[in-house]
Amino acid sequence: MKKIFLDTNIFLRVLVSDNKQAEESAVLLRKIESGRLIPYTSTIVLLETAFTLRSYYKIKNTQIIKDVEKILKLRNLTIIEKTDFRKSLEIHKKTKVKLPDCLIATQIPANTVLVTYDREFQKIPALLVKTPKEVLENLKN
C-alpha cells in the first residue's frame, strides 16, 4: 500500500467544494476509506485548515470543529506532531517556500508522497509531490 501525506488544500477542497479539485480530492479520500492508501497529515495542516475555514471562508467555529473531527475519523490516519524548525528554516532560506510549508515538509515520513495542489512544494528537492489525480492514476496501474 502507498503512504501519502495529505496537505491542507486536499481537506479544504472537500470541505468547501468550491472548485473542480473537490471531486478528485473526494475520490482520493474514498480510496483511503477503502484501505487502498495509508494516510498521514499533521497538526500544522489541521491548524491551517481550521484557520483558512475561519478567516477566508468565514465558517463558524462550531462547523470547523465538526469538520476537523471528520478529518480525524479518516481511516488509519496518522497525525504527525513533531516538527524540525531549524531544518524548516534552512529549507525556507534555500527555496523561499513559505515557512509553514517548510515545517510541513519536515513532517513527511520517508517514502511518503505529499499529496497537494500547491506547486511551491516542488521547489523542495527531497519531496515527492503529486496531485490527487496523479495518485489516483497510479492506483489504476
C-alpha positions in Angstrom: 0.0 0.0 0.0 1.1 3.5 -0.8 1.8 6.0 2.0 0.5 9.5 1.4 0.7 12.8 3.3 -2.3 15.0 2.9 -1.8 18.7 2.6 -4.2 21.4 3.7 -5.7 22.1 0.3 -6.9 18.5 0.0 -9.1 18.8 3.1 -10.2 22.3 2.1 -11.3 21.2 -1.4 -13.6 18.5 0.1 -14.9 20.6 2.9 -15.9 23.7 0.9 -16.3 22.0 -2.5 -15.7 25.3 -4.3 -13.8 24.2 -7.4 -13.2 21.3 -9.8 -10.4 19.9 -7.5 -13.1 19.0 -4.9 -14.2 15.8 -6.7 -10.6 14.5 -7.2 -9.9 15.1 -3.5 -13.1 13.4 -2.5 -12.3 10.3 -4.6 -8.8 10.2 -3.0 -10.4 10.3 0.5 -12.8 7.4 -0.6 -9.7 5.4 -1.7 -8.3 6.0 1.8 -11.5 4.8 3.4 -11.4 1.7 1.3 -8.0 0.9 2.7 -6.0 1.4 -0.6 -3.8 4.2 0.8 -2.1 4.8 4.1 -2.8 8.5 5.1 -0.7 10.9 7.1 -1.2 14.5 7.9 0.0 16.9 10.7 -1.1 19.2 13.4 0.1 22.1 11.2 -2.1 21.0 8.3 -5.1 20.8 10.7 -4.3 24.2 12.1 -4.0 25.7 8.6 -7.3 24.0 7.6 -9.2 25.5 10.6 -7.6 28.9 10.1 -8.5 29.1 6.4 -12.0 27.9 7.0 -12.4 30.6 9.6 -10.5 33.5 8.0 -11.2 33.0 4.3 -14.4 31.1 4.1 -16.0 32.7 7.2 -17.2 29.3 8.5 -18.5 29.3 12.1 -16.3 27.7 14.8 -18.9 25.0 15.6 -18.8 23.8 12.0 -15.0 24.0 11.9 -14.8 21.7 14.9 -17.2 19.2 13.2 -15.0 19.4 10.0 -11.8 18.7 11.9 -13.4 15.9 13.8 -14.5 14.4 10.5 -10.9 14.6 9.2 -9.7 12.9 12.4 -12.0 9.9 11.7 -10.4 9.2 8.4 -9.4 5.5 8.2 -5.9 4.8 9.6 -5.0 8.5 9.6 -1.7 9.2 11.4 -1.3 12.7 12.8 2.3 13.9 12.9 3.0 16.4 15.6 6.8 16.7 15.6 8.5 19.5 13.7 12.1 20.4 13.0 12.1 24.2 13.0 15.9 24.5 12.3 15.6 22.3 9.3 12.5 24.1 8.2 14.3 27.5 8.4 17.2 26.1 6.3 14.7 24.9 3.6 13.0 28.2 3.7 16.3 30.1 3.2 17.3 27.9 0.3 14.0 27.6 -1.5 11.9 30.7 -0.5 9.0 28.4 0.1 6.6 29.7 2.8 7.9 28.8 6.3 4.7 26.9 7.3 5.1 24.7 4.2 8.7 24.1 5.1 7.5 23.0 8.5 5.1 20.6 6.9 7.9 19.3 4.6 9.9 18.3 7.6 7.0 16.3 9.0 6.5 14.0 6.0 7.7 10.4 6.7 10.3 8.8 4.4 8.9 7.1 1.3 5.7 9.0 1.5 4.1 11.0 -1.3 3.0 14.6 -0.5 -0.5 15.0 -2.0 -1.2 18.6 -2.7 -2.2 21.2 -5.3 0.4 23.6 -4.0 3.2 23.7 -6.6 5.5 25.5 -4.3 6.4 22.2 -2.6 8.1 21.1 -5.8 10.9 23.6 -5.0 11.9 21.3 -2.1 14.1 18.7 -3.8 13.7 16.0 -1.1 9.9 15.7 -1.6 7.9 13.5 -3.9 4.9 15.7 -4.7 1.8 14.6 -6.6 -1.8 15.9 -7.1 -4.7 13.7 -6.1 -5.3 13.0 -9.8 -1.7 11.7 -10.2 -2.1 9.4 -7.1 -5.4 8.1 -8.4 -3.9 7.3 -11.8 -1.0 5.4 -10.2 -3.5 3.3 -8.3 -5.0 2.1 -11.6 -1.6 0.8 -12.8 
